[in-house]
C-alpha cells in the first residue's frame, strides 16, 4: 500500500472537474483499495460525489492511500491533478 499526504493547490479546491479527471485517469489502472482522508472522513477515491463531500479547499492536506501494482502511477496522477501539474489550475 502506498500512502501519501497531498496538499491541494487548486484555487477552487477539490471540486467536480479535478475529481472527475482523477477518476477518469485511474479507472483502467490495476489498483485495489483507494481512499482519501481529510480530517476524520475517509472516502473512496473512485467516487466523484464522495470526493466532493470532503470539502477539501485550496491549502487542505489530504491523505491518499492506494493499493495495487499500479499504485505509484495512480498516486502520481492524483498528485499532479491536485497540485496543478496536470495543467489544471481551475
C-alpha positions in Angstrom: 0.0 0.0 0.0 1.2 3.4 -1.0 0.3 6.3 1.4 1.0 10.0 0.9 -0.2 13.4 2.2 -1.0 15.8 -0.6 -1.7 19.5 -0.2 -4.3 20.8 -2.6 -3.0 23.8 -4.6 -6.0 24.2 -7.0 -7.6 27.6 -6.4 -11.1 26.2 -6.1 -10.1 23.0 -4.2 -11.3 19.5 -5.0 -14.5 20.1 -6.9 -16.2 18.2 -9.8 -13.7 18.8 -12.6 -10.5 17.6 -10.8 -12.4 14.8 -9.1 -13.6 13.6 -12.5 -10.2 13.9 -14.0 -8.7 11.7 -11.3 -11.4 9.1 -11.6 -11.1 9.0 -15.4 -7.3 8.7 -15.4 -7.1 5.9 -12.8 -10.1 3.8 -13.9 -8.0 1.5 -16.1 -5.1 1.1 -13.7 -4.5 -2.1 -11.7 -5.3 -0.8 -8.2 -7.2 -2.2 -5.3 -8.5 -0.2 -2.4 -8.0 3.6 -3.0 -9.1 6.1 -0.3 -8.8 9.7 0.5 -8.9 11.0 4.1 -9.5 14.6 5.3 -9.8 15.2 9.0 -11.8 12.2 10.2 -13.6 11.5 7.0 -12.4 8.7 4.6 -13.9 8.2 1.2 -13.4 6.1 -1.9 -11.1 7.7 -4.4 -13.2 6.3 -7.3 -16.4 8.2 -6.2 -16.8 11.8 -7.5 -19.6 12.6 -5.1 -17.6 11.2 -2.1 -14.5 13.3 -3.1 -16.6 16.4 -3.4 -18.2 15.9 0.1 -14.8 16.2 1.7 -14.9 20.0 1.4 -11.2 20.0 0.5 -10.3 23.6 -0.4 -7.1 25.1 -1.5 -4.4 24.6 1.1 -6.1 21.5 2.6 -4.0 18.4 3.1 -5.5 15.0 2.4 -4.1 11.5 3.0 -4.2 9.3 -0.1 -3.9 5.5 0.2 -3.7 3.3 -2.8 -3.1 -0.5 -3.1 -2.2 -2.4 -6.2 0.6 -2.9 -8.8 -0.2 0.5 -10.4 -0.4 2.4 -7.1 2.6 4.6 -7.9 1.1 5.6 -11.3 -2.2 6.4 -9.6 -0.6 8.4 -6.9 1.3 10.4 -9.4 -1.9 11.2 -11.2 -3.6 12.3 -8.0 -0.7 14.5 -7.0 -0.4 16.0 -10.5 -4.1 16.9 -10.6 -4.3 18.3 -7.1 -1.1 20.4 -7.4 -1.9 21.8 -10.8 1.0 19.9 -12.5 -1.6 18.4 -14.9 -2.3 21.8 -16.3 -5.5 22.1 -14.3 -5.3 25.4 -12.3 -9.1 25.9 -12.2 
